[in-house]
Amino acid sequence: MTDPPTLTIFQGHERLLTAPLQDVLTFLKSRERATSQPLLTFDDQTGRQTDFDLRGSLEDVMERYAAAPAKAGPGRPRLGVVAREVTLLPRHWEWLEGQRGGASAALRRLIDEARKADPDGECRRQAQTATDRFLGVIGGDLPGYEDATRALYAGDGSAFAAQLQNWPEDIRTHALYLASPAFVEKA
């Protein structure tokens, strides 16, 4: 069983909370008017800054962000199928249409095979992207930011940690936490 996704709240350079969505919403709602400095909330899986609509009561907020039930109707909602547009050249469409199960099934198989071929690489890329997004928002003006980013994408954990050495403790600790999968050695 995997842990629920977490979010992290910063106020300036101070980390206030890392917790699942419900706890984060409760914390934000309780601090809604009590803070003069903005609270920044980050999704720890993607590194994206996230804003929440806190209007209404805590119950209203919780209901607004509750997981949506699966919709009945065409498609495969239980599988989480999402329709989006893909732009390909005619020769790509011809090849896909000739594949077993059609274009969508062929694309899903190709993506699954690519992910299985280098699972560590997939995890490393996700960690690099999440860390880069987080640092871009909260640490972009700190000394050594560019060098830290270069070390992150080069897979040099010691150089990355060295660049963050003089940063505020909470930012450094969280950046190292987000980046840790990027520095796992290949087996």
TITORRO-825414 format. One record per residue: residue number from 1; x, y, z of N, C-alpha, C, O in turn; residue in three letters. Coordinates in nm, 2 decimals, padded with zeros to 4 digits, always signed. Layout:
REM residues N
pado;n_east;n_north;n_up;ca_east;ca_north;ca_up;c_east;c_north;c_up;o_east;o_north;o_up;markol
NUM;X;Y;Z;X;Y;Z;X;Y;Z;X;Y;Z;ALA .
...
***
This chain:
REM residues 187
pado;n_east;n_north;n_up;ca_east;ca_north;ca_up;c_east;c_north;c_up;o_east;o_north;o_up;markol
1;+00.08;-00.12;+00.00;+00.00;+00.00;+00.00;+00.09;+00.12;+00.00;+00.19;+00.13;+00.08;MET .
2;+00.06;+00.22;-00.09;+00.14;+00.34;-00.09;+00.08;+00.45;+00.00;-00.04;+00.45;+00.03;THR .
3;+00.17;+00.54;+00.04;+00.13;+00.65;+00.12;+00.05;+00.75;+00.04;+00.07;+00.75;-00.08;ASP .
4;-00.05;+00.82;+00.10;-00.12;+00.92;+00.02;-00.03;+01.03;-00.02;+00.07;+01.06;+00.05;PRO .
5;-00.06;+01.09;-00.14;+00.02;+01.20;-00.18;+00.02;+01.32;-00.08;-00.08;+01.34;-00.01;PRO .
6;+00.13;+01.39;-00.07;+00.14;+01.49;+00.03;+00.16;+01.63;-00.04;+00.20;+01.64;-00.16;THR .
7;+00.13;+01.73;+00.04;+00.15;+01.87;+00.00;+00.24;+01.93;+00.11;+00.23;+01.89;+00.22;LEU .
8;+00.31;+02.04;+00.07;+00.39;+02.11;+00.17;+00.36;+02.25;+00.17;+00.35;+02.31;+00.06;THR .
9;+00.35;+02.31;+00.29;+00.31;+02.46;+00.30;+00.44;+02.53;+00.35;+00.50;+02.49;+00.45;ILE .
10;+00.47;+02.64;+00.28;+00.58;+02.72;+00.32;+00.53;+02.86;+00.34;+00.43;+02.91;+00.28;PHE .
11;+00.58;+02.93;+00.44;+00.56;+03.07;+00.46;+00.70;+03.14;+00.46;+00.78;+03.12;+00.56;GLN .
12;+00.73;+03.21;+00.35;+00.86;+03.26;+00.34;+00.95;+03.14;+00.32;+00.93;+03.05;+00.23;GLY .
13;+01.06;+03.13;+00.40;+01.16;+03.02;+00.39;+01.13;+02.92;+00.50;+01.21;+02.82;+00.51;HIS .
14;+01.02;+02.93;+00.57;+00.98;+02.83;+00.67;+00.88;+02.73;+00.63;+00.77;+02.77;+00.58;GLU .
15;+00.91;+02.60;+00.65;+00.82;+02.49;+00.62;+00.72;+02.48;+00.73;+00.77;+02.46;+00.85;ARG .
16;+00.59;+02.49;+00.71;+00.49;+02.49;+00.82;+00.43;+02.35;+00.83;+00.40;+02.31;+00.94;LEU .
17;+00.41;+02.28;+00.72;+00.34;+02.15;+00.72;+00.37;+02.07;+00.60;+00.37;+02.12;+00.49;LEU .
18;+00.38;+01.94;+00.61;+00.38;+01.84;+00.50;+00.28;+01.74;+00.54;+00.30;+01.67;+00.65;THR .
19;+00.17;+01.72;+00.46;+00.06;+01.64;+00.50;-00.02;+01.60;+00.38;-00.01;+01.66;+00.27;ALA .
20;-00.12;+01.51;+00.40;-00.21;+01.48;+00.29;-00.31;+01.60;+00.27;-00.32;+01.69;+00.36;PRO .
21;-00.38;+01.59;+00.16;-00.47;+01.70;+00.12;-00.57;+01.75;+00.23;-00.58;+01.87;+00.26;LEU .
22;-00.63;+01.66;+00.30;-00.73;+01.70;+00.40;-00.67;+01.78;+00.51;-00.72;+01.88;+00.56;GLN .
23;-00.55;+01.73;+00.56;-00.48;+01.81;+00.67;-00.44;+01.94;+00.62;-00.44;+02.04;+00.69;ASP .
24;-00.39;+01.95;+00.49;-00.34;+02.08;+00.44;-00.46;+02.17;+00.43;-00.45;+02.29;+00.46;VAL .
25;-00.58;+02.13;+00.38;-00.69;+02.21;+00.37;-00.74;+02.26;+00.50;-00.77;+02.38;+00.52;LEU .
26;-00.74;+02.18;+00.60;-00.77;+02.22;+00.74;-00.68;+02.32;+00.79;-00.72;+02.42;+00.85;THR .
27;-00.55;+02.30;+00.77;-00.45;+02.40;+00.82;-00.47;+02.53;+00.74;-00.47;+02.64;+00.81;PHE .
28;-00.48;+02.53;+00.61;-00.50;+02.65;+00.54;-00.62;+02.73;+00.58;-00.62;+02.85;+00.59;LEU .
29;-00.73;+02.66;+00.60;-00.86;+02.72;+00.64;-00.84;+02.78;+00.78;-00.90;+02.89;+00.80;LYS .
30;-00.77;+02.72;+00.87;-00.75;+02.77;+01.00;-00.66;+02.90;+01.00;-00.68;+02.98;+01.09;SER .
31;-00.58;+02.91;+00.90;-00.48;+03.02;+00.89;-00.53;+03.12;+00.79;-00.45;+03.22;+00.76;ARG .
32;-00.65;+03.11;+00.74;-00.69;+03.19;+00.62;-00.67;+03.34;+00.64;-00.63;+03.40;+00.55;GLU .
33;-00.71;+03.39;+00.76;-00.70;+03.53;+00.78;-00.59;+03.57;+00.88;-00.57;+03.69;+00.91;ARG .
34;-00.52;+03.47;+00.93;-00.43;+03.50;+01.04;-00.29;+03.52;+01.00;-00.20;+03.53;+01.08;ALA .
35;-00.26;+03.54;+00.87;-00.13;+03.55;+00.83;-00.11;+03.68;+00.74;-00.19;+03.71;+00.66;THR .
36;+00.00;+03.74;+00.76;+00.03;+03.86;+00.68;+00.12;+03.82;+00.56;+00.11;+03.89;+00.45;SER .
37;+00.20;+03.72;+00.57;+00.28;+03.68;+00.46;+00.21;+03.56;+00.39;+00.15;+03.48;+00.46;GLN .
38;+00.22;+03.56;+00.26;+00.15;+03.45;+00.19;+00.20;+03.31;+00.22;+00.32;+03.29;+00.25;PRO .
39;+00.11;+03.22;+00.22;+00.14;+03.08;+00.23;+00.15;+03.01;+00.09;+00.06;+03.03;+00.01;LEU .
40;+00.26;+02.94;+00.07;+00.28;+02.88;-00.06;+00.26;+02.73;-00.04;+00.33;+02.67;+00.05;LEU .
41;+00.18;+02.67;-00.12;+00.15;+02.52;-00.10;+00.21;+02.45;-00.23;+00.18;+02.50;-00.34;THR .
42;+00.28;+02.35;-00.21;+00.34;+02.27;-00.32;+00.30;+02.13;-00.32;+00.29;+02.07;-00.21;PHE .
43;+00.27;+02.07;-00.43;+00.24;+01.93;-00.45;+00.37;+01.86;-00.45;+00.46;+01.88;-00.54;ASP .
44;+00.40;+01.77;-00.35;+00.53;+01.71;-00.34;+00.56;+01.61;-00.45;+00.67;+01.58;-00.48;ASP .
45;+00.46;+01.56;-00.52;+00.48;+01.47;-00.63;+00.52;+01.54;-00.76;+00.60;+01.48;-00.84;GLN .
46;+00.47;+01.66;-00.78;+00.50;+01.73;-00.91;+00.58;+01.85;-00.88;+00.64;+01.90;-00.98;THR .
47;+00.59;+01.90;-00.76;+00.66;+02.03;-00.73;+00.59;+02.15;-00.77;+00.63;+02.26;-00.75;GLY .
48;+00.47;+02.14;-00.83;+00.39;+02.25;-00.87;+00.33;+02.32;-00.75;+00.29;+02.26;-00.65;ARG .
49;+00.33;+02.46;-00.76;+00.26;+02.54;-00.66;+00.11;+02.52;-00.68;+00.06;+02.52;-00.79;GLN .
50;+00.04;+02.51;-00.57;-00.11;+02.48;-00.58;-00.18;+02.58;-00.49;-00.14;+02.61;-00.38;THR .
51;-00.29;+02.63;-00.55;-00.38;+02.72;-00.48;-00.51;+02.66;-00.46;-00.55;+02.57;-00.54;ASP .
52;-00.58;+02.69;-00.35;-00.70;+02.63;-00.32;-00.81;+02.74;-00.29;-00.78;+02.85;-00.24;PHE .
53;-00.93;+02.71;-00.33;-01.04;+02.80;-00.31;-01.09;+02.77;-00.17;-01.15;+02.67;-00.14;ASP .
54;-01.07;+02.86;-00.08;-01.11;+02.84;+00.07;-01.24;+02.91;+00.11;-01.27;+02.92;+00.22;LEU .
55;-01.32;+02.95;+00.01;-01.44;+03.01;+00.04;-01.54;+02.91;+00.11;-01.54;+02.80;+00.08;ARG .
56;-01.62;+02.97;+00.20;-01.72;+02.89;+00.27;-01.66;+02.82;+00.39;-01.55;+02.86;+00.44;GLY .
57;-01.74;+02.73;+00.45;-01.69;+02.66;+00.57;-01.59;+02.55;+00.54;-01.56;+02.52;+00.42;SER .
58;-01.53;+02.50;+00.64;-01.43;+02.39;+00.62;-01.49;+02.27;+00.55;-01.43;+02.21;+00.46;LEU .
59;-01.62;+02.24;+00.58;-01.69;+02.13;+00.51;-01.71;+02.16;+00.36;-01.70;+02.07;+00.28;GLU .
60;-01.74;+02.29;+00.33;-01.75;+02.33;+00.19;-01.62;+02.31;+00.11;-01.62;+02.26;+00.00;ASP .
61;-01.51;+02.35;+00.18;-01.38;+02.33;+00.12;-01.35;+02.19;+00.10;-01.30;+02.15;-00.01;VAL .
62;-01.37;+02.10;+00.20;-01.34;+01.96;+00.19;-01.42;+01.90;+00.08;-01.37;+01.81;+00.00;MET .
63;-01.55;+01.93;+00.07;-01.64;+01.88;-00.03;-01.59;+01.92;-00.17;-01.59;+01.84;-00.26;GLU .
64;-01.54;+02.04;-00.18;-01.50;+02.09;-00.31;-01.38;+02.01;-00.36;-01.37;+01.99;-00.49;ARG .
65;-01.29;+01.97;-00.27;-01.17;+01.90;-00.32;-01.17;+01.75;-00.29;-01.07;+01.68;-00.30;TYR .
66;-01.29;+01.70;-00.25;-01.31;+01.55;-00.24;-01.29;+01.48;-00.37;-01.32;+01.54;-00.48;ALA .
67;-01.24;+01.36;-00.37;-01.22;+01.29;-00.49;-01.36;+01.27;-00.56;-01.45;+01.23;-00.50;ALA .
68;-01.36;+01.30;-00.69;-01.49;+01.29;-00.76;-01.52;+01.14;-00.79;-01.43;+01.06;-00.82;ALA .
69;-01.64;+01.10;-00.77;-01.68;+00.96;-00.80;-01.67;+00.94;-00.95;-01.68;+01.03;-01.03;PRO .
70;-01.65;+00.81;-00.98;-01.64;+00.77;-01.12;-01.77;+00.80;-01.19;-01.88;+00.77;-01.14;ALA .
71;-01.76;+00.86;-01.31;-01.88;+00.89;-01.38;-01.92;+00.77;-01.47;-01.84;+00.69;-01.52;LYS .
72;-02.05;+00.75;-01.47;-02.10;+00.64;-01.56;-02.12;+00.70;-01.70;-02.15;+00.82;-01.72;ALA .
73;-02.10;+00.62;-01.80;-02.11;+00.67;-01.94;-02.01;+00.60;-02.03;-01.95;+00.50;-01.99;GLY .
74;-01.99;+00.66;-02.15;-01.90;+00.60;-02.24;-01.76;+00.60;-02.20;-01.72;+00.69;-02.12;PRO .
75;-01.68;+00.51;-02.25;-01.54;+00.51;-02.21;-01.52;+00.41;-02.10;-01.60;+00.33;-02.07;GLY .
76;-01.40;+00.43;-02.03;-01.37;+00.34;-01.92;-01.33;+00.43;-01.80;-01.21;+00.43;-01.76;ARG .
77;-01.43;+00.49;-01.74;-01.40;+00.58;-01.62;-01.33;+00.51;-01.51;-01.25;+00.58;-01.43;PRO .
78;-01.36;+00.38;-01.48;-01.30;+00.31;-01.37;-01.15;+00.30;-01.39;-01.08;+00.29;-01.29;ARG .
79;-01.11;+00.30;-01.51;-00.97;+00.29;-01.54;-00.90;+00.42;-01.54;-00.77;+00.43;-01.55;LEU .
80;-00.97;+00.53;-01.53;-00.92;+00.66;-01.53;-00.88;+00.71;-01.67;-00.80;+00.80;-01.69;GLY .
81;-00.95;+00.66;-01.77;-00.92;+00.70;-01.91;-00.96;+00.84;-01.93;-01.07;+00.88;-01.90;VAL .
82;-00.87;+00.92;-01.99;-00.89;+01.06;-02.02;-00.87;+01.08;-02.16;-00.76;+01.04;-02.22;VAL .
83;-00.96;+01.14;-02.23;-00.95;+01.17;-02.37;-00.88;+01.31;-02.39;-00.91;+01.41;-02.33;ALA .
84;-00.77;+01.31;-02.47;-00.70;+01.43;-02.51;-00.66;+01.42;-02.66;-00.67;+01.31;-02.72;ARG .
85;-00.62;+01.53;-02.71;-00.58;+01.53;-02.85;-00.43;+01.49;-02.87;-00.35;+01.54;-02.79;GLU .
86;-00.40;+01.41;-02.97;-00.27;+01.38;-03.00;-00.25;+01.42;-03.15;-00.33;+01.38;-03.23;VAL .
87;-00.14;+01.49;-03.18;-00.11;+01.53;-03.31;+00.00;+01.45;-03.37;+00.11;+01.45;-03.32;THR .
88;-00.03;+01.38;-03.48;+00.07;+01.30;-03.54;+00.07;+01.32;-03.69;-00.03;+01.37;-03.75;LEU .
89;+00.18;+01.28;-03.76;+00.19;+01.28;-03.90;+00.10;+01.17;-03.96;+00.08;+01.07;-03.89;LEU .
90;+00.06;+01.18;-04.09;-00.02;+01.08;-04.15;+00.04;+00.94;-04.14;-00.03;+00.84;-04.12;PRO .
91;+00.17;+00.93;-04.16;+00.24;+00.80;-04.16;+00.23;+00.74;-04.02;+00.22;+00.61;-04.01;ARG .
92;+00.23;+00.82;-03.91;+00.21;+00.77;-03.78;+00.07;+00.71;-03.75;+00.06;+00.61;-03.69;HIS .
93;-00.03;+00.79;-03.80;-00.16;+00.74;-03.79;-00.19;+00.61;-03.86;-00.25;+00.52;-03.81;TRP .
94;-00.13;+00.60;-03.98;-00.14;+00.48;-04.06;-00.08;+00.36;-03.98;-00.15;+00.25;-03.98;GLU .
95;+00.03;+00.38;-03.93;+00.10;+00.27;-03.85;+00.01;+00.23;-03.73;-00.01;+00.12;-03.70;TRP .
96;-00.03;+00.33;-03.66;-00.11;+00.31;-03.54;-00.24;+00.24;-03.57;-00.28;+00.14;-03.50;LEU .
97;-00.31;+00.28;-03.68;-00.44;+00.21;-03.71;-00.42;+00.07;-03.75;-00.52;-00.01;-03.74;GLU .
98;-00.30;+00.03;-03.79;-00.28;-00.11;-03.83;-00.24;-00.20;-03.71;-00.22;-00.32;-03.73;GLY .
99;-00.22;-00.14;-03.60;-00.18;-00.22;-03.48;-00.30;-00.28;-03.41;-00.42;-00.24;-03.42;GLN .
100;-00.27;-00.39;-03.34;-00.37;-00.47;-03.27;-00.44;-00.38;-03.16;-00.37;-00.31;-03.09;ARG .
101;-00.57;-00.37;-03.17;-00.65;-00.29;-03.07;-00.67;-00.15;-03.11;-00.74;-00.07;-03.04;GLY .
102;-00.61;-00.10;-03.22;-00.63;+00.03;-03.26;-00.52;+00.13;-03.21;-00.43;+00.09;-03.13;GLY .
103;-00.54;+00.25;-03.24;-00.44;+00.36;-03.21;-00.42;+00.38;-03.06;-00.31;+00.38;-03.01;ALA .
104;-00.53;+00.39;-02.99;-00.52;+00.41;-02.84;-00.45;+00.30;-02.77;-00.37;+00.32;-02.68;SER .
105;-00.49;+00.18;-02.80;-00.43;+00.06;-02.74;-00.28;+00.05;-02.77;-00.20;+00.02;-02.68;ALA .
106;-00.24;+00.08;-02.90;-00.10;+00.08;-02.94;-00.02;+00.19;-02.86;+00.09;+00.16;-02.81;ALA .
107;-00.08;+00.31;-02.85;-00.01;+00.41;-02.77;+00.01;+00.38;-02.63;+00.12;+00.40;-02.57;LEU .
108;-00.09;+00.32;-02.57;-00.08;+00.28;-02.43;+00.03;+00.17;-02.41;+00.11;+00.18;-02.32;ARG .
109;+00.03;+00.07;-02.50;+00.13;-00.03;-02.50;+00.27;+00.03;-02.51;+00.37;-00.01;-02.44;ARG .
110;+00.29;+00.12;-02.61;+00.42;+00.18;-02.63;+00.47;+00.26;-02.50;+00.58;+00.25;-02.46;LEU .
111;+00.38;+00.33;-02.44;+00.41;+00.41;-02.32;+00.45;+00.32;-02.21;+00.54;+00.34;-02.14;ILE .
112;+00.37;+00.21;-02.19;+00.39;+00.12;-02.08;+00.53;+00.05;-02.10;+00.60;+00.03;-02.00;ASP .
113;+00.56;+00.01;-02.22;+00.69;-00.05;-02.25;+00.81;+00.04;-02.22;+00.91;+00.00;-02.17;GLU .
114;+00.79;+00.17;-02.26;+00.90;+00.27;-02.24;+00.92;+00.29;-02.09;+01.03;+00.31;-02.04;ALA .
115;+00.81;+00.30;-02.01;+00.82;+00.32;-01.87;+00.88;+00.19;-01.80;+00.96;+00.21;-01.71;ARG .
116;+00.85;+00.07;-01.85;+00.91;-00.05;-01.79;+01.05;-00.06;-01.83;+01.13;-00.12;-01.75;LYS .
117;+01.09;-00.01;-01.95;+01.23;-00.03;-01.99;+01.33;+00.05;-01.90;+01.44;+00.00;-01.89;ALA .
118;+01.29;+00.16;-01.84;+01.38;+00.23;-01.75;+01.30;+00.29;-01.64;+01.28;+00.41;-01.63;ASP .
119;+01.25;+00.21;-01.54;+01.17;+00.26;-01.43;+01.25;+00.35;-01.34;+01.19;+00.45;-01.29;PRO .
120;+01.38;+00.33;-01.32;+01.46;+00.42;-01.24;+01.47;+00.56;-01.31;+01.47;+00.66;-01.25;ASP .
121;+01.49;+00.55;-01.44;+01.49;+00.68;-01.52;+01.37;+00.76;-01.51;+01.37;+00.88;-01.50;GLY .
122;+01.25;+00.69;-01.51;+01.12;+00.76;-01.50;+01.11;+00.82;-01.36;+01.07;+00.94;-01.35;GLU .
123;+01.15;+00.75;-01.26;+01.15;+00.80;-01.12;+01.25;+00.92;-01.10;+01.21;+01.02;-01.04;CYS .
124;+01.36;+00.91;-01.16;+01.46;+01.01;-01.16;+01.41;+01.14;-01.23;+01.43;+01.25;-01.18;ARG .
125;+01.35;+01.12;-01.35;+01.30;+01.24;-01.42;+01.19;+01.31;-01.34;+01.18;+01.43;-01.33;ARG .
126;+01.10;+01.23;-01.28;+00.99;+01.29;-01.20;+01.05;+01.37;-01.08;+01.00;+01.48;-01.05;GLN .
127;+01.15;+01.31;-01.01;+01.21;+01.38;-00.90;+01.28;+01.51;-00.94;+01.27;+01.61;-00.88;ALA .
128;+01.35;+01.50;-01.06;+01.42;+01.62;-01.11;+01.32;+01.73;-01.14;+01.34;+01.85;-01.11;GLN .
129;+01.21;+01.69;-01.21;+01.11;+01.79;-01.25;+01.04;+01.85;-01.13;+01.03;+01.98;-01.12;THR .
130;+01.00;+01.77;-01.03;+00.94;+01.82;-00.91;+01.03;+01.92;-00.83;+00.99;+02.02;-00.78;ALA .
131;+01.16;+01.88;-00.82;+01.25;+01.96;-00.74;+01.28;+02.09;-00.81;+01.28;+02.19;-00.75;THR .
132;+01.29;+02.08;-00.95;+01.32;+02.20;-01.03;+01.20;+02.30;-01.01;+01.22;+02.42;-01.00;ASP .
133;+01.08;+02.25;-01.02;+00.96;+02.34;-01.01;+00.96;+02.41;-00.87;+00.94;+02.53;-00.86;ARG .
134;+00.98;+02.33;-00.77;+00.98;+02.38;-00.63;+01.09;+02.49;-00.61;+01.06;+02.59;-00.56;PHE .
135;+01.21;+02.45;-00.66;+01.32;+02.55;-00.64;+01.30;+02.68;-00.72;+01.33;+02.78;-00.68;LEU .
136;+01.24;+02.66;-00.84;+01.21;+02.78;-00.92;+01.13;+02.88;-00.86;+01.14;+03.00;-00.87;GLY .
137;+01.03;+02.83;-00.78;+00.94;+02.92;-00.71;+01.00;+02.98;-00.58;+01.00;+03.10;-00.56;VAL .
138;+01.05;+02.89;-00.50;+01.09;+02.93;-00.37;+01.24;+02.96;-00.35;+01.28;+03.04;-00.26;ILE .
139;+01.32;+02.91;-00.44;+01.47;+02.93;-00.43;+01.53;+03.00;-00.55;+01.66;+03.01;-00.55;GLY .
140;+01.46;+03.04;-00.64;+01.51;+03.10;-00.76;+01.60;+03.22;-00.74;+01.68;+03.25;-00.83;GLY .
141;+01.59;+03.29;-00.63;+01.67;+03.41;-00.60;+01.78;+03.38;-00.50;+01.85;+03.47;-00.45;ASP .
142;+01.79;+03.26;-00.46;+01.89;+03.22;-00.36;+02.03;+03.20;-00.43;+02.03;+03.15;-00.54;LEU .
143;+02.14;+03.22;-00.36;+02.27;+03.20;-00.42;+02.29;+03.06;-00.46;+02.27;+02.97;-00.38;PRO .
144;+02.35;+03.04;-00.58;+02.38;+02.90;-00.62;+02.26;+02.83;-00.69;+02.27;+02.71;-00.72;GLY .
145;+02.15;+02.90;-00.71;+02.03;+02.83;-00.77;+02.06;+02.77;-00.90;+02.03;+02.65;-00.92;TYR .
146;+02.13;+02.84;-00.99;+02.16;+02.79;-01.12;+02.25;+02.67;-01.11;+02.23;+02.56;-01.18;GLU .
147;+02.35;+02.68;-01.03;+02.45;+02.56;-01.02;+02.38;+02.44;-00.95;+02.41;+02.33;-00.99;ASP .
148;+02.29;+02.47;-00.86;+02.21;+02.36;-00.80;+02.13;+02.29;-00.90;+02.12;+02.16;-00.90;ALA .
149;+02.06;+02.36;-00.99;+01.98;+02.30;-01.09;+02.07;+02.22;-01.19;+02.03;+02.11;-01.23;THR .
150;+02.18;+02.27;-01.22;+02.27;+02.20;-01.31;+02.31;+02.07;-01.25;+02.31;+01.96;-01.31;ARG .
151;+02.35;+02.07;-01.12;+02.39;+01.95;-01.05;+02.27;+01.85;-01.04;+02.29;+01.73;-01.05;ALA .
152;+02.15;+01.90;-01.02;+02.03;+01.82;-01.01;+02.01;+01.74;-01.14;+02.00;+01.62;-01.14;LEU .
153;+02.02;+01.81;-01.26;+02.00;+01.74;-01.38;+02.12;+01.66;-01.43;+02.11;+01.57;-01.51;TYR .
154;+02.24;+01.68;-01.37;+02.36;+01.60;-01.40;+02.36;+01.48;-01.31;+02.44;+01.39;-01.33;ALA .
155;+02.27;+01.47;-01.21;+02.27;+01.36;-01.12;+02.38;+01.36;-01.02;+02.42;+01.25;-00.97;GLY .
156;+02.43;+01.48;-00.99;+02.54;+01.49;-00.90;+02.49;+01.53;-00.76;+02.48;+01.65;-00.73;ASP .
157;+02.46;+01.44;-00.68;+02.39;+01.46;-00.55;+02.48;+01.54;-00.45;+02.43;+01.63;-00.38;GLY .
158;+02.61;+01.52;-00.45;+02.70;+01.59;-00.36;+02.71;+01.74;-00.40;+02.72;+01.82;-00.32;SER .
159;+02.72;+01.76;-00.53;+02.73;+01.90;-00.58;+02.60;+01.97;-00.55;+02.60;+02.09;-00.52;ALA .
160;+02.49;+01.90;-00.57;+02.36;+01.96;-00.54;+02.35;+02.00;-00.39;+02.31;+02.11;-00.36;PHE .
161;+02.38;+01.91;-00.31;+02.38;+01.94;-00.16;+02.47;+02.05;-00.13;+02.44;+02.13;-00.04;ALA .
162;+02.59;+02.06;-00.19;+02.69;+02.16;-00.16;+02.63;+02.30;-00.20;+02.65;+02.40;-00.13;ALA .
163;+02.56;+02.31;-00.31;+02.50;+02.44;-00.35;+02.39;+02.48;-00.26;+02.37;+02.60;-00.24;GLN .
164;+02.32;+02.39;-00.19;+02.22;+02.42;-00.10;+02.26;+02.45;+00.04;+02.18;+02.48;+00.13;LEU .
165;+02.39;+02.42;+00.07;+02.45;+02.43;+00.20;+02.41;+02.55;+00.28;+02.38;+02.55;+00.40;GLN .
166;+02.42;+02.67;+00.22;+02.39;+02.80;+00.29;+02.25;+02.85;+00.27;+02.22;+02.96;+00.31;ASN .
167;+02.16;+02.77;+00.22;+02.02;+02.81;+00.20;+01.95;+02.79;+00.34;+02.00;+02.72;+00.43;TRP .
168;+01.83;+02.85;+00.35;+01.75;+02.83;+00.47;+01.73;+02.68;+00.49;+01.70;+02.61;+00.40;PRO .
169;+01.74;+02.64;+00.62;+01.73;+02.50;+00.65;+01.61;+02.43;+00.60;+01.62;+02.32;+00.54;GLU .
170;+01.49;+02.49;+00.61;+01.37;+02.42;+00.57;+01.36;+02.40;+00.41;+01.32;+02.30;+00.36;ASP .
171;+01.41;+02.50;+00.34;+01.41;+02.49;+00.19;+01.51;+02.39;+00.15;+01.48;+02.30;+00.07;ILE .
172;+01.63;+02.39;+00.21;+01.74;+02.29;+00.18;+01.69;+02.15;+00.21;+01.70;+02.06;+00.13;ARG .
173;+01.63;+02.13;+00.33;+01.58;+02.00;+00.37;+01.47;+01.94;+00.27;+01.47;+01.83;+00.23;THR .
174;+01.38;+02.03;+00.24;+01.27;+01.99;+00.15;+01.32;+01.96;+00.01;+01.28;+01.87;-00.06;HIS .
175;+01.41;+02.05;-00.04;+01.47;+02.02;-00.17;+01.55;+01.89;-00.18;+01.53;+01.82;-00.28;ALA .
176;+01.62;+01.86;-00.08;+01.69;+01.74;-00.07;+01.60;+01.62;-00.06;+01.62;+01.51;-00.12;LEU .
177;+01.49;+01.63;+00.01;+01.39;+01.53;+00.01;+01.32;+01.50;-00.12;+01.31;+01.39;-00.17;TYR .
178;+01.28;+01.61;-00.19;+01.22;+01.60;-00.32;+01.32;+01.54;-00.42;+01.28;+01.46;-00.51;LEU .
179;+01.45;+01.58;-00.42;+01.55;+01.53;-00.51;+01.61;+01.40;-00.49;+01.67;+01.34;-00.58;ALA .
180;+01.59;+01.34;-00.37;+01.66;+01.22;-00.33;+01.64;+01.10;-00.44;+01.74;+01.03;-00.47;SER .
181;+01.52;+01.08;-00.50;+01.51;+00.98;-00.60;+01.59;+01.01;-00.73;+01.62;+00.91;-00.80;PRO .
182;+01.63;+01.13;-00.75;+01.71;+01.17;-00.87;+01.86;+01.12;-00.85;+01.93;+01.12;-00.95;ALA .
183;+01.90;+01.09;-00.73;+02.04;+01.06;-00.71;+02.06;+00.91;-00.67;+02.17;+00.87;-00.63;PHE .
184;+01.96;+00.83;-00.69;+01.97;+00.68;-00.66;+02.05;+00.62;-00.77;+02.03;+00.64;-00.89;VAL .
185;+02.15;+00.55;-00.73;+02.24;+00.48;-00.83;+02.17;+00.37;-00.91;+02.09;+00.30;-00.85;GLU .
186;+02.20;+00.36;-01.03;+02.15;+00.25;-01.11;+02.20;+00.12;-01.07;+02.32;+00.10;-01.03;LYS .
187;+02.11;+00.02;-01.06;+02.15;-00.12;-01.02;+02.22;-00.19;-01.13;+02.26;-00.31;-01.11;ALA .
***
